[in-house]
Amino acid sequence: MENVAPSGALARRSRQWLQLAFLIVTGGVFIAVIGLALFAIPLAVEGNRIFGFYNFLRTVLLIVGVLLGLAGAGLAVRAYLTRVDNDLAQITGQHLSRHFDDNFWFVRNINKKGLGYIDAVMVGPPGALVFRIVDNQGVFANERGNWLTQNRSGEWVPWKLNPTEEDIVDIKALREYLRLHGMPDVPVYGIVVFVREEPITRIMTKEPAIPAAHLSRVVDVLRDNYLARDRIDQATVRRIVDLIYEH
């Protein structure tokens, strides 16, 4: 199985954002300094008819400079927080590579317009499989689309995270993305994967809307649904991978 991530594109994008952020901040500082300088100039023209325009100009320059500086800082933060790779998805891909041959592709850390962020997608003859990967510890119960967890007192309470709902959102996004690129009939499945095994993490499921399993049991859980049969040819597999992976 090919275990790949478009991390090179993400790294380049992050560097481009940082460069753009530097230019915006530099420009904002320059404009703000000009505005401040105009405020520092003796107001010899205060009695003149042009003073109104003069005052308006220096105020606008100062405000625009400050706003540009803030925008540049925000862009820099976004660039810094952009994930170049997903460690959990990388671990998952390494595990699955021992079970699947070269007919399957595992594309992790997907972040692109039209899809949003997706932990990973495996593409092969059975179709596309969207992964939501978590590393939480504890005891969890999943019934249909609902998740509960045990608190320290052993009581069942709603889990603040709902990986099933998040995976469904990603599944719908991939289906729509493929439809817009002329492949509306590609079957898209989903799975929630817990990378921590028992006894650190225990999961119980009842009629789950999306299969959920420990990483060690993913292949077994998929045998009755995603892996039940082949549905697309290799040409379609490669086209899907190219669409997901392309910059």
N, C-alpha and C positions, 0 to 999 in steps of 0.2 A: 504494500500500500504506500502510495506517495503521501508523505506527511509534510505539508507546506504551509507557509504563512506569507501573505503579502507585506511582510514587515519592512522590506526595503522601501516600498512605496510610502509606508507610514513614516518611516524615519526621514525620508526626503521631504515629505509634507510637513513634518514637525520642524525641520530646519528652515524650510521656506517661510513658515509662520513666524519663526523667531527672527529671521531676517526682516520680514515685513514689519513685525512689531518694533524692531530697533529703528527702522526708518520712520515709522509713525511717531514713536516717542521722541526721536530726535527732532522731527519737524514740529511736533507740538511744543517742545521746550523752546525751540528757536522763535516760534510765533509768540509764545507767552512772554519771552524775554523782551521782544520788541514792544509788546503791549505794556509791560511794566516800565520799560524805558520811557515810553511816551507819557506815562503817569508821573515819572520823575522829572520830566522837563518843566522848567518854570512856566507857569501859565501866563505868559506874556500875551497870549492871543485870547485870553478869557473875555475880554471886552469886544473882540472882533466878531463879525457875523459868521466866521467859519468855525467858531469855537464849538458849536453844537455838533457839527460833523466830526471835528477833531476828537471830541469826547466820545462820540459814538464809535469811531474807528478804533481807538485804543481799548475801549471796553470789549468790543467784538473780538479783537485780536487776543486779548487775555482769555476770554471765555473759550474761544476756539482752540487755543493752545492747550488749555487745561483739559478740555474734552478729548482732544487727540492723544494727549499723554495717558489719560485713563483708558481710552480704547486700545492703545498700544500695549499697556500693561495687561489688560484683559486678554488680548491675543497671545501675549507671551505666556500667561498662565495656562491658557488652552493648549498651547504647543507643548508646554512642560508636562501636562497631564495626559497627553495623547499616549495611549499604550502601544508600544512598539511590538510587543508580543504578549501572549496570555499564558502564564506558566501552567495553569490548570489544564488548558487545552493542549499544551505541549505534552504534558504527562499523559493525558488521555490518548493523544495520537500515538505516542510511543507504545502504549499498551496495546492499542488496537492493531498496530502494524505487525504484531506477532500473530494475528488471526486472519488478516485479509491480504489477498495477493495484489498484484499490480493493476488489476481491473478496478480497484477502488482508489479514490483520492480523498484525503482528509485535509481540508482547508481551514485553518484556524485564524482567530483574531481578525475577523472580517469587519471592516469599518468603511463604508462607502455610501455615497449618495444613492438613495433609492432602496437601500437595505437597512441602513442604520448599523448598530453594532450587534454582531452575532458571535458567540463564543467560538463555534466551529460548525462546519457542514461536511458530512461525508457523502460523496457522490460515487455511485457504482451502478451496476446492472439493475439492482432493485429500485433505484431512484435516488432521491436526495433525502438525507437525514439531518435534521437540525438539532444541535446539542445545546442544552443549557447545563452548565457545569458549576457545581457548588462544592465548597470544602467545609461546610458547617459541621460542628460537633453536637451530639445530643441524640434525642429520640424523637422521631418524626412519624406522623401518620398522614397518609394521602388517600382521600376518598373522592373520586371523580376529579373535580378541579380545585378542591379545598385541601389545605394543609394545616395540621395541628402540630404542636410541639409540647413536650413535657417541661414544666418549670422545675425549680429546685425542690418544690414540695411534692412533685410527682403528679401535679394536676395538668390536664390537657388544656392548652390555651391556643388561640389562633396564632400561627406563625407569621411574623411580620414580613417574611419573604414568601412569595408565591411563585416558585420556579415554573410551575405548569402554565400559569397565565403568561409569564414572560416568554416561555418557549412558543406558546400559541401565537403571540404577537410576531415573533421572528418567523414562524412557519408561514403566516399570512403574508408577511413582507416578502419572503422568498418566492412564494407562489405568484404574487402580483408582479414581482421583478421578472420572473421567467415569462409570465404572460405578456408583459410589455415587450419582451424580446422574442416573441413568436413561438414560445413553448408552453402553451397553456395546459397541455396534457401530462406534463411531467409530474409523477406522484411525489409528494413531499411529506415526509414523516417527521416525528420529533421524539426526543428522549431527554429525560432529566438524569444527570449522572452525579453521584456522590463519590468524590475521590477518596474520602476517608472511609475505612472499612470498620466492621464490627471488631471489638465492642465500643470503639470510640464513637461511631455513628450507627444508629439502628434506624431502619426505615420499615414501615408497614404500609401496604397499599391495598385498596379495595376498589375494584372497577376504575382504575385511574384513567383520566381523560388522555393523558400522555404517559407512556411507560416511564417508570422511575426505577433506578437500580444502582447498586454499588458498581464501581468501575470493574471489579473482578467478575461481575455477573452480566455485564452489558450484552455480550454476545448471546448468552443463553436467553435473555429476556427478548432479544430482537428476533429470535428464530421463528416465532409465531406471527410476526407482523411484517416488519421491514424486510427481513431476510427470507420470507416465505417463498418468494419466487423472483425471477428476473423480469423486469418490466420495460427497460430501455436498452438500446444498443450502445456500443462503445463510442460511436460518433457523437451521439447525444450526450453521453457522459463527458466527453472532452469539451464539447461546446458549453455545457453548464459550468464546468471548472473554469474555462477561459472567461466566461461572463462574470463569475464571482471574483476571479483572481486579477482580472485586468485592472490597470491603474485608472 
